[in-house]
Amino acid sequence: MRAAVVRTFGGPEAVEVVETGLPEPGPRQVRIKVAAATLNPADAGVREGFLGDAGKQIGFGWDVAGTVDATGVATAWSVGDEVVALDPGVARPVRTHAEYVVVDTDAVATAPTTVDAVHAATLPLNALTAVQALDLLELEEGQSLLVTGAAGAVGGFAVQLAAHRGVSVTALAREGDEEFVRSLGAAHFTSGAVSAGSIDAVLDAAVLGETALEWVRDGGSYVGVRPGGEPASVRGVRTASIAVSADGARLAELAALVDEGVLTLRVAETYPLEEAAKAHARLAEGGVRGRLVLVP
Ligand SMILES: NC(=O)c1ccc[n+]([C@@H]2O[C@H](COP(=O)([O-])OP(=O)(O)OC[C@H]3O[C@@H](n4cnc5c(N)ncnc54)[C@H](OP(=O)(O)O)[C@@H]3O)[C@@H](O)[C@H]2O)c1
């Protein structure tokens, strides 16, 4: 089978599509025939050596939508099930940017039924990150949340999920994104200026760090998206960072929210797997709204 991998870290030209062995599922694992897999900013990091293992073949891809094609022992999934899954970020020779991928059963959920696989593939990584980050903030209905990078994948899901819970959301995004983030449920919009100490919590998907921390009221909360990279606590503000974890049960809840129309899935462009390097180059150009999706 074919898979997109990196063997020598570098720019988009470092992405290779190679012939590689078909992975076999072990106990409590399934093999998924990939229908679609998204390209995320973290894949650019992998290409540049973020997961380490220089000189080895390292696969790309966190998200997958596809069909269960083989099962190991002790799985509740059956061949033919239409699923989505998060393949967590560890250096492995093959990940979801491939024709087939093996994932743990605990990472798998039934795919949303109202969207195609290309759209479904955009759900796992960024919706799980958004919901797990919101969990860390422990917000109650009526409290205020500022989401930075609100027009991005993590930020967009965070705006929708928080607004759905009755949180009053301020979206921080580029000026041209105001209409879009308001359509996600943001009650307020800013492209930069926020009063110090004016907000209960910040979900900092644009990685503004200490600048965003200043906007949180004394005793509020801040969550960042760089694992371990959150600013130190000041004024009693709890600071934390999210490291997304695979959670099939939670992913199933998110898929249900897609089918209920609460979560919107956004696709910018699709590329054949063979053209993975082109997709990396497009991501590196910036300004992409919605996800780039690879189709084997
Ligand atoms: N820790 C984890 O487990 C985890 C999981 C998933 C993602 N992440 C991280 O979360 C971050 C967001 O990911 P993503 O996929 O949502 O990225 P994305 O889709 O590229 O979204 C980022 C958004 O932030 C905007 N932005 C950046 N700086 C801004 C600023 N100063 N003012 C206004 N808007 C600004 C970007 O606009 P432009 O495109 O115009 O710059 C873009 O719309 C990334 O750093 C990613 O690596 C972490």
The ligand as an SDF file (V2000), in Angstrom:
LIG
                    3D

 48 52  0  0  0  0  0  0  0  0999 V2000
   -2.0630   20.3110   21.9690 N   0  0  0  0  0  0  0  0  0  0  0  0
   -2.8120   19.6110   21.1690 C   0  0  0  0  0  0  0  0  0  0  0  0
   -3.1860   18.4900   21.4880 O   0  0  0  0  0  0  0  0  0  0  0  0
   -3.2150   20.2030   19.8370 C   0  0  0  0  0  0  0  0  0  0  0  0
   -4.1180   19.5430   19.0170 C   0  0  0  0  0  0  0  0  0  0  0  0
   -4.5260   20.1610   17.8210 C   0  0  0  0  0  0  0  0  0  0  0  0
   -3.9810   21.3970   17.4750 C   0  0  0  0  0  0  0  0  0  0  0  0
   -3.0670   21.9730   18.2860 N   0  0  0  0  0  0  0  0  0  0  0  0
   -2.4730   23.2790   17.9710 C   0  0  0  0  0  0  0  0  0  0  0  0
   -3.5180   24.2360   18.0190 O   0  0  0  0  0  0  0  0  0  0  0  0
   -3.1780   25.3350   17.2000 C   0  0  0  0  0  0  0  0  0  0  0  0
   -4.3580   25.6560   16.2990 C   0  0  0  0  0  0  0  0  0  0  0  0
   -4.5280   24.5940   15.3880 O   0  0  0  0  0  0  0  0  0  0  0  0
   -5.5400   24.7330   14.1850 P   0  0  0  0  0  0  0  0  0  0  0  0
   -5.4980   23.4760   13.4360 O   0  0  0  0  0  0  0  0  0  0  0  0
   -6.8200   25.2680   14.6840 O   0  0  0  0  0  0  0  0  0  0  0  0
   -4.8000   25.8780   13.3320 O   0  0  0  0  0  0  0  0  0  0  0  0
   -5.4330   26.7800   12.1920 P   0  0  0  0  0  0  0  0  0  0  0  0
   -6.6170   26.1040   11.5950 O   0  0  0  0  0  0  0  0  0  0  0  0
   -4.3010   27.2260   11.3510 O   0  0  0  0  0  0  0  0  0  0  0  0
   -6.0160   28.0310   13.0080 O   0  0  0  0  0  0  0  0  0  0  0  0
   -5.2400   29.0130   13.6150 C   0  0  0  0  0  0  0  0  0  0  0  0
   -6.0080   30.2970   13.3970 C   0  0  0  0  0  0  0  0  0  0  0  0
   -5.4500   31.3180   14.2170 O   0  0  0  0  0  0  0  0  0  0  0  0
   -5.3760   32.4900   13.4170 C   0  0  0  0  0  0  0  0  0  0  0  0
   -4.4170   33.3810   14.0450 N   0  0  0  0  0  0  0  0  0  0  0  0
   -3.1210   33.1650   14.2950 C   0  0  0  0  0  0  0  0  0  0  0  0
   -2.5800   34.2540   14.9030 N   0  0  0  0  0  0  0  0  0  0  0  0
   -3.5890   35.1550   15.0140 C   0  0  0  0  0  0  0  0  0  0  0  0
   -3.6800   36.4660   15.5440 C   0  0  0  0  0  0  0  0  0  0  0  0
   -2.6200   37.0680   16.0780 N   0  0  0  0  0  0  0  0  0  0  0  0
   -4.8590   37.1140   15.5020 N   0  0  0  0  0  0  0  0  0  0  0  0
   -5.9500   36.5200   14.9580 C   0  0  0  0  0  0  0  0  0  0  0  0
   -5.9340   35.2680   14.4390 N   0  0  0  0  0  0  0  0  0  0  0  0
   -4.7560   34.6090   14.4700 C   0  0  0  0  0  0  0  0  0  0  0  0
   -4.9800   31.9790   12.0720 C   0  0  0  0  0  0  0  0  0  0  0  0
   -5.1740   32.9240   11.0580 O   0  0  0  0  0  0  0  0  0  0  0  0
   -4.1410   32.9820    9.8120 P   0  0  0  0  0  0  0  0  0  0  0  0
   -4.3050   31.6870    9.0680 O   0  0  0  0  0  0  0  0  0  0  0  0
   -4.6120   34.1720    9.0550 O   0  0  0  0  0  0  0  0  0  0  0  0
   -2.7760   33.1320   10.4190 O   0  0  0  0  0  0  0  0  0  0  0  0
   -5.9370   30.7930   11.9510 C   0  0  0  0  0  0  0  0  0  0  0  0
   -7.2220   31.2090   11.5560 O   0  0  0  0  0  0  0  0  0  0  0  0
   -1.9210   24.9180   16.4290 C   0  0  0  0  0  0  0  0  0  0  0  0
   -0.8040   25.4900   17.0860 O   0  0  0  0  0  0  0  0  0  0  0  0
   -1.9070   23.4160   16.5790 C   0  0  0  0  0  0  0  0  0  0  0  0
   -0.6200   22.8650   16.4760 O   0  0  0  0  0  0  0  0  0  0  0  0
   -2.6840   21.4190   19.4630 C   0  0  0  0  0  0  0  0  0  0  0  0
  1  2  1  0
  2  3  2  0
  2  4  1  0
  4  5  1  0
  4 48  2  0
  5  6  2  0
  6  7  1  0
  7  8  2  0
  8  9  1  0
  8 48  1  0
  9 10  1  0
  9 46  1  0
 10 11  1  0
 11 12  1  0
 11 44  1  0
 12 13  1  0
 13 14  1  0
 14 15  2  0
 14 16  1  0
 14 17  1  0
 17 18  1  0
 18 19  2  0
 18 20  1  0
 18 21  1  0
 21 22  1  0
 22 23  1  0
 23 24  1  0
 23 42  1  0
 24 25  1  0
 25 26  1  0
 25 36  1  0
 26 27  1  0
 26 35  1  0
 27 28  2  0
 28 29  1  0
 29 30  1  0
 29 35  2  0
 30 31  1  0
 30 32  2  0
 32 33  1  0
 33 34  2  0
 34 35  1  0
 36 37  1  0
 36 42  1  0
 37 38  1  0
 38 39  2  0
 38 40  1  0
 38 41  1  0
 42 43  1  0
 44 45  1  0
 44 46  1  0
 46 47  1  0
M  CHG  2   8   1  16  -1
M  END
$$$$
